[in-house]
Amino acid sequence: MILQLRPDQQRILEMATACGMSQEEVVDQAFTIIRAHHEQDAWMFANRAEVAAQIDEGWAQAERGEMMDADDVVAVLEADRQQRMRDRAESQ
């Protein structure tokens, strides 16, 4: 198969190969990104009711003033990450 690249696509390919990637690696990475995007879209579509419910819940919490500031969010996410790491270490 022969592909005709637009000039902007050709520049991206040249930048990637100049950094050590092969043309095949560039194409593989592009397809990986496309596949992940489509899988995410499929998941969102399959779970749209749950996602909408969570958005509605968050909106209602915000209207009631039940919001967290950025530092609190970061602390919660970091605690979750640490717990996942401990759980993984224990399961090994």
N, CA, C and O atoms as a Tinker XYZ file with bonds, in Angstrom:
   368  protein
     1  N      0.846000   -1.160000    0.000000    73     2
     2  CA     0.000000    0.000000    0.000000    64     1     3
     3  C      0.898000    1.232000    0.000000    63     2     4     5
     4  O      1.885000    1.303000    0.733000    81     3
     5  N      0.546000    2.174000   -0.815000    73     3     6
     6  CA     1.287000    3.424000   -0.888000    64     5     7
     7  C      0.402000    4.526000   -0.324000    63     6     8     9
     8  O     -0.752000    4.680000   -0.725000    81     7
     9  N      0.956000    5.289000    0.611000    73     7    10
    10  CA     0.211000    6.380000    1.221000    64     9    11
    11  C      0.792000    7.705000    0.768000    63    10    12    13
    12  O      2.008000    7.867000    0.671000    81    11
    13  N     -0.079000    8.637000    0.495000    73    11    14
    14  CA     0.344000    9.997000    0.183000    64    13    15
    15  C      0.194000   10.824000    1.450000    63    14    16    17
    16  O     -0.915000   10.990000    1.957000    81    15
    17  N      1.292000   11.337000    1.958000    73    15    18
    18  CA     1.264000   12.140000    3.171000    64    17    19
    19  C      1.149000   13.615000    2.827000    63    18    20    21
    20  O      1.736000   14.090000    1.856000    81    19
    21  N      0.384000   14.327000    3.639000    73    19    22
    22  CA     0.333000   15.783000    3.505000    64    21    23
    23  C      1.673000   16.326000    4.007000    63    22    24    25
    24  O      2.385000   15.635000    4.736000    81    23
    25  N      2.015000   17.545000    3.627000    73    23    26
    26  CA     3.292000   18.113000    4.077000    64    25    27
    27  C      3.442000   18.138000    5.605000    63    26    28    29
    28  O      4.534000   17.878000    6.111000    81    27
    29  N      2.368000   18.444000    6.354000    73    27    30
    30  CA     2.476000   18.468000    7.807000    64    29    31
    31  C      2.705000   17.066000    8.358000    63    30    32    33
    32  O      3.428000   16.901000    9.340000    81    31
    33  N      2.105000   16.066000    7.748000    73    31    34
    34  CA     2.326000   14.683000    8.173000    64    33    35
    35  C      3.758000   14.251000    7.866000    63    34    36    37
    36  O      4.391000   13.563000    8.666000    81    35
    37  N      4.259000   14.656000    6.714000    73    35    38
    38  CA     5.630000   14.333000    6.336000    64    37    39
    39  C      6.626000   14.949000    7.313000    63    38    40    41
    40  O      7.619000   14.313000    7.664000    81    39
    41  N      6.370000   16.187000    7.759000    73    39    42
    42  CA     7.258000   16.847000    8.730000    64    41    43
    43  C      7.265000   16.086000   10.050000    63    42    44    45
    44  O      8.321000   15.908000   10.659000    81    43
    45  N      6.097000   15.638000   10.494000    73    43    46
    46  CA     6.026000   14.872000   11.745000    64    45    47
    47  C      6.804000   13.567000   11.600000    63    46    48    49
    48  O      7.541000   13.183000   12.507000    81    47
    49  N      6.649000   12.896000   10.485000    73    47    50
    50  CA     7.374000   11.651000   10.237000    64    49    51
    51  C      8.882000   11.909000   10.238000    63    50    52    53
    52  O      9.643000   11.131000   10.811000    81    51
    53  N      9.306000   12.977000    9.610000    73    51    54
    54  CA    10.729000   13.311000    9.569000    64    53    55
    55  C     11.264000   13.660000   10.956000    63    54    56    57
    56  O     12.383000   13.280000   11.298000    81    55
    57  N     10.472000   14.385000   11.765000    73    55    58
    58  CA    10.905000   14.712000   13.132000    64    57    59
    59  C     11.055000   13.438000   13.955000    63    58    60    61
    60  O     12.027000   13.286000   14.694000    81    59
    61  N     10.095000   12.521000   13.830000    73    59    62
    62  CA    10.141000   11.285000   14.607000    64    61    63
    63  C     11.328000   10.421000   14.186000    63    62    64    65
    64  O     12.011000    9.854000   15.039000    81    63
    65  N     11.577000   10.316000   12.902000    73    63    66
    66  CA    12.702000    9.498000   12.447000    64    65    67
    67  C     14.029000   10.151000   12.815000    63    66    68    69
    68  O     15.016000    9.454000   13.053000    81    67
    69  N     14.063000   11.485000   12.865000    73    67    70
    70  CA    15.283000   12.173000   13.283000    64    69    71
    71  C     15.587000   11.901000   14.757000    63    70    72    73
    72  O     16.737000   11.990000   15.186000    81    71
    73  N     14.549000   11.570000   15.527000    73    71    74
    74  CA    14.718000   11.250000   16.953000    64    73    75
    75  C     14.972000    9.765000   17.173000    63    74    76    77
    76  O     15.057000    9.316000   18.315000    81    75
    77  N     15.094000    8.999000   16.091000    73    75    78
    78  CA    15.454000    7.600000   16.221000    64    77    79
    79  C     14.348000    6.590000   15.984000    63    78    80    81
    80  O     14.597000    5.386000   16.047000    81    79
    81  N     13.145000    7.042000   15.716000    73    79    82
    82  CA    12.063000    6.100000   15.443000    64    81    83
    83  C     12.123000    5.684000   13.975000    63    82    84    85
    84  O     12.485000    6.473000   13.102000    81    83
    85  N     11.765000    4.442000   13.728000    73    83    86
    86  CA    11.637000    4.013000   12.337000    64    85    87
    87  C     10.272000    4.459000   11.820000    63    86    88    89
    88  O      9.385000    4.797000   12.605000    81    87
    89  N     10.111000    4.458000   10.526000    73    87    90
    90  CA     8.817000    4.819000    9.957000    64    89    91
    91  C      7.737000    3.841000   10.429000    63    90    92    93
    92  O      6.596000    4.235000   10.669000    81    91
    93  N      8.103000    2.579000   10.557000    73    91    94
    94  CA     7.150000    1.574000   11.018000    64    93    95
    95  C      6.710000    1.850000   12.448000    63    94    96    97
    96  O      5.537000    1.684000   12.783000    81    95
    97  N      7.661000    2.278000   13.306000    73    95    98
    98  CA     7.330000    2.606000   14.694000    64    97    99
    99  C      6.380000    3.801000   14.752000    63    98   100   101
   100  O      5.467000    3.834000   15.577000    81    99
   101  N      6.597000    4.771000   13.882000    73    99   102
   102  CA     5.723000    5.945000   13.839000    64   101   103
   103  C      4.304000    5.517000   13.475000    63   102   104   105
   104  O      3.340000    5.946000   14.109000    81   103
   105  N      4.182000    4.681000   12.465000    73   103   106
   106  CA     2.864000    4.204000   12.032000    64   105   107
   107  C      2.229000    3.349000   13.129000    63   106   108   109
   108  O      1.038000    3.487000   13.408000    81   107
   109  N      3.016000    2.468000   13.753000    73   107   110
   110  CA     2.488000    1.645000   14.850000    64   109   111
   111  C      1.965000    2.517000   15.977000    63   110   112   113
   112  O      0.890000    2.258000   16.517000    81   111
   113  N      2.717000    3.549000   16.336000    73   111   114
   114  CA     2.292000    4.433000   17.418000    64   113   115
   115  C      1.011000    5.172000   17.035000    63   114   116   117
   116  O      0.118000    5.338000   17.866000    81   115
   117  N      0.920000    5.610000   15.792000    73   115   118
   118  CA    -0.296000    6.296000   15.338000    64   117   119
   119  C     -1.504000    5.371000   15.435000    63   118   120   121
   120  O     -2.568000    5.784000   15.895000    81   119
   121  N     -1.344000    4.117000   15.002000    73   119   122
   122  CA    -2.456000    3.169000   15.087000    64   121   123
   123  C     -2.799000    2.841000   16.527000    63   122   124   125
   124  O     -3.971000    2.638000   16.843000    81   123
   125  N     -1.819000    2.785000   17.403000    73   123   126
   126  CA    -2.084000    2.536000   18.821000    64   125   127
   127  C     -2.931000    3.662000   19.405000    63   126   128   129
   128  O     -3.869000    3.413000   20.163000    81   127
   129  N     -2.600000    4.884000   19.055000    73   127   130
   130  CA    -3.355000    6.039000   19.541000    64   129   131
   131  C     -4.780000    6.021000   18.986000    63   130   132   133
   132  O     -5.735000    6.278000   19.719000    81   131
   133  N     -4.920000    5.721000   17.714000    73   131   134
   134  CA    -6.248000    5.656000   17.099000    64   133   135
   135  C     -7.078000    4.559000   17.756000    63   134   136   137
   136  O     -8.251000    4.766000   18.065000    81   135
   137  N     -6.470000    3.391000   17.970000    73   135   138
   138  CA    -7.183000    2.270000   18.593000    64   137   139
   139  C     -7.645000    2.652000   20.001000    63   138   140   141
   140  O     -8.787000    2.387000   20.376000    81   139
   141  N     -6.758000    3.274000   20.777000    73   139   142
   142  CA    -7.105000    3.681000   22.142000    64   141   143
   143  C     -8.249000    4.692000   22.130000    63   142   144   145
   144  O     -9.143000    4.633000   22.975000    81   143
   145  N     -8.220000    5.606000   21.185000    73   143   146
   146  CA    -9.286000    6.601000   21.063000    64   145   147
   147  C    -10.627000    5.923000   20.776000    63   146   148   149
   148  O    -11.643000    6.260000   21.383000    81   147
   149  N    -10.621000    4.970000   19.852000    73   147   150
   150  CA   -11.862000    4.270000   19.511000    64   149   151
   151  C    -12.346000    3.399000   20.665000    63   150   152   153
   152  O    -13.550000    3.303000   20.903000    81   151
   153  N    -11.425000    2.769000   21.380000    73   151   154
   154  CA   -11.821000    1.971000   22.544000    64   153   155
   155  C    -12.426000    2.855000   23.621000    63   154   156   157
   156  O    -13.405000    2.473000   24.262000    81   155
   157  N    -11.852000    4.030000   23.823000    73   155   158
   158  CA   -12.398000    4.960000   24.803000    64   157   159
   159  C    -13.789000    5.415000   24.377000    63   158   160   161
   160  O    -14.702000    5.471000   25.201000    81   159
   161  N    -13.957000    5.736000   23.111000    73   159   162
   162  CA   -15.273000    6.125000   22.616000    64   161   163
   163  C    -16.285000    5.010000   22.811000    63   162   164   165
   164  O    -17.418000    5.257000   23.221000    81   163
   165  N    -15.872000    3.770000   22.515000    73   163   166
   166  CA   -16.771000    2.628000   22.672000    64   165   167
   167  C    -17.147000    2.444000   24.134000    63   166   168   169
   168  O    -18.302000    2.161000   24.452000    81   167
   169  N    -16.166000    2.604000   25.032000    73   167   170
   170  CA   -16.445000    2.469000   26.464000    64   169   171
   171  C    -17.417000    3.554000   26.918000    63   170   172   173
   172  O    -18.377000    3.276000   27.636000    81   171
   173  N    -17.161000    4.791000   26.494000    73   171   174
   174  CA   -18.044000    5.900000   26.875000    64   173   175
   175  C    -19.461000    5.650000   26.366000    63   174   176   177
   176  O    -20.425000    5.908000   27.086000    81   175
   177  N    -19.602000    5.156000   25.147000    73   175   178
   178  CA   -20.926000    4.878000   24.593000    64   177   179
   179  C    -21.603000    3.756000   25.367000    63   178   180   181
   180  O    -22.787000    3.852000   25.690000    81   179
   181  N    -20.861000    2.695000   25.667000    73   179   182
   182  CA   -21.426000    1.548000   26.389000    64   181   183
   183  C    -21.805000    1.912000   27.817000    63   182   184   185
   184  O    -22.711000    1.306000   28.389000    81   183
   185  N    -21.126000    2.891000   28.398000    73   183   186
   186  CA   -21.350000    3.267000   29.793000    64   185   187
   187  C    -21.936000    4.666000   29.928000    63   186   188   189
   188  O    -21.784000    5.312000   30.964000    81   187
   189  N    -22.605000    5.129000   28.879000    73   187   190
   190  CA   -23.068000    6.516000   28.864000    64   189   191
   191  C    -24.030000    6.835000   30.006000    63   190   192   193
   192  O    -24.007000    7.951000   30.524000    81   191
   193  N    -24.866000    5.895000   30.409000    73   191   194
   194  CA   -25.800000    6.162000   31.511000    64   193   195
   195  C    -25.035000    6.370000   32.817000    63   194   196   197
   196  O    -25.343000    7.285000   33.581000    81   195
   197  N    -24.040000    5.522000   33.073000    73   195   198
   198  CA   -23.232000    5.671000   34.286000    64   197   199
   199  C    -22.450000    6.977000   34.276000    63   198   200   201
   200  O    -22.374000    7.675000   35.287000    81   199
   201  N    -21.874000    7.297000   33.130000    73   199   202
   202  CA   -21.090000    8.533000   33.018000    64   201   203
   203  C    -22.003000    9.732000   33.237000    63   202   204   205
   204  O    -21.646000   10.659000   33.964000    81   203
   205  N    -23.175000    9.721000   32.618000    73   203   206
   206  CA   -24.120000   10.834000   32.783000    64   205   207
   207  C    -24.548000   10.963000   34.237000    63   206   208   209
   208  O    -24.676000   12.075000   34.749000    81   207
   209  N    -24.771000    9.830000   34.909000    73   207   210
   210  CA   -25.168000    9.868000   36.321000    64   209   211
   211  C    -24.060000   10.468000   37.180000    63   210   212   213
   212  O    -24.334000   11.243000   38.096000    81   211
   213  N    -22.817000   10.115000   36.889000    73   211   214
   214  CA   -21.701000   10.664000   37.664000    64   213   215
   215  C    -21.546000   12.159000   37.412000    63   214   216   217
   216  O    -21.247000   12.919000   38.332000    81   215
   217  N    -21.747000   12.575000   36.181000    73   215   218
   218  CA   -21.683000   14.009000   35.867000    64   217   219
   219  C    -22.797000   14.749000   36.596000    63   218   220   221
   220  O    -22.567000   15.810000   37.176000    81   219
   221  N    -24.004000   14.189000   36.565000    73   219   222
   222  CA   -25.127000   14.813000   37.270000    64   221   223
   223  C    -24.854000   14.909000   38.765000    63   222   224   225
   224  O    -25.151000   15.925000   39.394000    81   223
   225  N    -24.288000   13.847000   39.331000    73   223   226
   226  CA   -23.960000   13.847000   40.759000    64   225   227
   227  C    -22.926000   14.925000   41.075000    63   226   228   229
   228  O    -23.071000   15.663000   42.050000    81   227
   229  N    -21.900000   15.012000   40.262000    73   227   230
   230  CA   -20.872000   16.033000   40.463000    64   229   231
   231  C    -21.428000   17.439000   40.326000    63   230   232   233
   232  O    -21.059000   18.334000   41.086000    81   231
   233  N    -22.307000   17.632000   39.367000    73   231   234
   234  CA   -22.916000   18.948000   39.170000    64   233   235
   235  C    -23.761000   19.328000   40.389000    63   234   236   237
   236  O    -23.711000   20.465000   40.859000    81   235
   237  N    -24.528000   18.374000   40.887000    73   235   238
   238  CA   -25.357000   18.636000   42.069000    64   237   239
   239  C    -24.477000   18.948000   43.284000    63   238   240   241
   240  O    -24.797000   19.840000   44.070000    81   239
   241  N    -23.382000   18.224000   43.436000    73   239   242
   242  CA   -22.466000   18.495000   44.543000    64   241   243
   243  C    -21.883000   19.899000   44.423000    63   242   244   245
   244  O    -21.774000   20.617000   45.417000    81   243
   245  N    -21.512000   20.286000   43.221000    73   243   246
   246  CA   -20.957000   21.629000   43.004000    64   245   247
   247  C    -21.990000   22.697000   43.343000    63   246   248   249
   248  O    -21.665000   23.711000   43.961000    81   247
   249  N    -23.241000   22.464000   42.933000    73   247   250
   250  CA   -24.286000   23.441000   43.238000    64   249   251
   251  C    -24.520000   23.561000   44.743000    63   250   252   253
   252  O    -24.910000   24.624000   45.226000    81   251
   253  N    -24.283000   22.471000   45.490000    73   251   254
   254  CA   -24.447000   22.510000   46.938000    64   253   255
   255  C    -23.187000   23.032000   47.637000    63   254   256   257
   256  O    -23.168000   23.159000   48.861000    81   255
   257  N    -22.141000   23.335000   46.871000    73   255   258
   258  CA   -20.906000   23.834000   47.444000    64   257   259
   259  C    -20.001000   22.747000   47.989000    63   258   260   261
   260  O    -19.099000   23.029000   48.779000    81   259
   261  N    -20.226000   21.524000   47.583000    73   259   262
   262  CA   -19.450000   20.384000   48.084000    64   261   263
   263  C    -18.266000   20.093000   47.170000    63   262   264   265
   264  O    -18.086000   18.963000   46.716000    81   263
   265  N    -17.477000   21.098000   46.908000    73   263   266
   266  CA   -16.353000   20.932000   45.988000    64   265   267
   267  C    -15.052000   20.809000   46.762000    63   266   268   269
   268  O    -14.937000   21.278000   47.895000    81   267
   269  N    -14.066000   20.165000   46.128000    73   267   270
   270  CA   -12.733000   20.034000   46.716000    64   269   271
   271  C    -11.796000   20.980000   45.968000    63   270   272   273
   272  O    -11.939000   21.194000   44.765000    81   271
   273  N    -10.840000   21.538000   46.701000    73   271   274
   274  CA    -9.859000   22.359000   46.001000    64   273   275
   275  C     -8.796000   21.448000   45.382000    63   274   276   277
   276  O     -8.737000   20.254000   45.675000    81   275
   277  N     -7.982000   22.019000   44.546000    73   275   278
   278  CA    -7.001000   21.244000   43.775000    64   277   279
   279  C     -6.041000   20.472000   44.676000    63   278   280   281
   280  O     -5.702000   19.328000   44.371000    81   279
   281  N     -5.605000   21.065000   45.763000    73   279   282
   282  CA    -4.672000   20.378000   46.662000    64   281   283
   283  C     -5.306000   19.136000   47.272000    63   282   284   285
   284  O     -4.649000   18.106000   47.423000    81   283
   285  N     -6.589000   19.236000   47.623000    73   283   286
   286  CA    -7.285000   18.074000   48.183000    64   285   287
   287  C     -7.423000   16.964000   47.141000    63   286   288   289
   288  O     -7.252000   15.786000   47.454000    81   287
   289  N     -7.729000   17.342000   45.919000    73   287   290
   290  CA    -7.857000   16.354000   44.846000    64   289   291
   291  C     -6.532000   15.639000   44.637000    63   290   292   293
   292  O     -6.494000   14.413000   44.531000    81   291
   293  N     -5.448000   16.396000   44.578000    73   291   294
   294  CA    -4.125000   15.796000   44.395000    64   293   295
   295  C     -3.816000   14.844000   45.546000    63   294   296   297
   296  O     -3.272000   13.763000   45.322000    81   295
   297  N     -4.154000   15.231000   46.767000    73   295   298
   298  CA    -3.894000   14.370000   47.930000    64   297   299
   299  C     -4.691000   13.069000   47.839000    63   298   300   301
   300  O     -4.159000   12.000000   48.139000    81   299
   301  N     -5.943000   13.144000   47.435000    73   299   302
   302  CA    -6.770000   11.939000   47.294000    64   301   303
   303  C     -6.208000   11.031000   46.202000    63   302   304   305
   304  O     -6.100000    9.820000   46.392000    81   303
   305  N     -5.856000   11.612000   45.071000    73   303   306
   306  CA    -5.300000   10.815000   43.972000    64   305   307
   307  C     -3.981000   10.162000   44.374000    63   306   308   309
   308  O     -3.732000    9.005000   44.034000    81   307
   309  N     -3.148000   10.888000   45.086000    73   307   310
   310  CA    -1.864000   10.340000   45.526000    64   309   311
   311  C     -2.083000    9.208000   46.524000    63   310   312   313
   312  O     -1.391000    8.192000   46.465000    81   311
   313  N     -3.030000    9.370000   47.433000    73   311   314
   314  CA    -3.333000    8.303000   48.392000    64   313   315
   315  C     -3.839000    7.061000   47.661000    63   314   316   317
   316  O     -3.459000    5.941000   48.003000    81   315
   317  N     -4.692000    7.253000   46.658000    73   315   318
   318  CA    -5.182000    6.116000   45.861000    64   317   319
   319  C     -4.035000    5.414000   45.143000    63   318   320   321
   320  O     -3.982000    4.185000   45.096000    81   319
   321  N     -3.114000    6.204000   44.584000    73   319   322
   322  CA    -1.972000    5.628000   43.872000    64   321   323
   323  C     -1.095000    4.829000   44.823000    63   322   324   325
   324  O     -0.661000    3.724000   44.496000    81   323
   325  N     -0.836000    5.382000   45.989000    73   323   326
   326  CA    -0.019000    4.681000   46.975000    64   325   327
   327  C     -0.680000    3.365000   47.398000    63   326   328   329
   328  O      0.002000    2.353000   47.562000    81   327
   329  N     -2.000000    3.377000   47.573000    73   327   330
   330  CA    -2.712000    2.166000   47.961000    64   329   331
   331  C     -2.621000    1.115000   46.860000    63   330   332   333
   332  O     -2.418000   -0.065000   47.149000    81   331
   333  N     -2.769000    1.525000   45.610000    73   331   334
   334  CA    -2.648000    0.570000   44.495000    64   333   335
   335  C     -1.255000   -0.039000   44.456000    63   334   336   337
   336  O     -1.104000   -1.231000   44.188000    81   335
   337  N     -0.231000    0.778000   44.723000    73   335   338
   338  CA     1.141000    0.270000   44.731000    64   337   339
   339  C      1.333000   -0.738000   45.862000    63   338   340   341
   340  O      1.982000   -1.765000   45.665000    81   339
   341  N      0.775000   -0.459000   47.053000    73   339   342
   342  CA     0.864000   -1.394000   48.164000    64   341   343
   343  C      0.128000   -2.694000   47.832000    63   342   344   345
   344  O      0.624000   -3.787000   48.107000    81   343
   345  N     -1.055000   -2.561000   47.241000    73   343   346
   346  CA    -1.831000   -3.745000   46.879000    64   345   347
   347  C     -1.069000   -4.615000   45.877000    63   346   348   349
   348  O     -1.057000   -5.841000   45.993000    81   347
   349  N     -0.432000   -3.970000   44.890000    73   347   350
   350  CA     0.355000   -4.714000   43.901000    64   349   351
   351  C      1.533000   -5.415000   44.554000    63   350   352   353
   352  O      1.819000   -6.575000   44.258000    81   351
   353  N      2.211000   -4.710000   45.438000    73   351   354
   354  CA     3.383000   -5.290000   46.117000    64   353   355
   355  C      2.973000   -6.486000   46.975000    63   354   356   357
   356  O      3.699000   -7.478000   47.035000    81   355
   357  N      1.836000   -6.405000   47.628000    73   355   358
   358  CA     1.358000   -7.513000   48.464000    64   357   359
   359  C      0.933000   -8.718000   47.633000    63   358   360   361
   360  O      1.052000   -9.859000   48.081000    81   359
   361  N      0.442000   -8.467000   46.431000    73   359   362
   362  CA    -0.040000   -9.579000   45.603000    64   361   363
   363  C      1.097000  -10.298000   44.884000    63   362   364   365
   364  O      0.879000  -11.358000   44.296000    81   363
   365  N      2.290000   -9.747000   44.920000    73   363   366
   366  CA     3.416000  -10.383000   44.221000    64   365   367
   367  C      4.162000  -11.321000   45.084000    63   366   368
   368  O      5.134000  -11.931000   44.637000    81   367
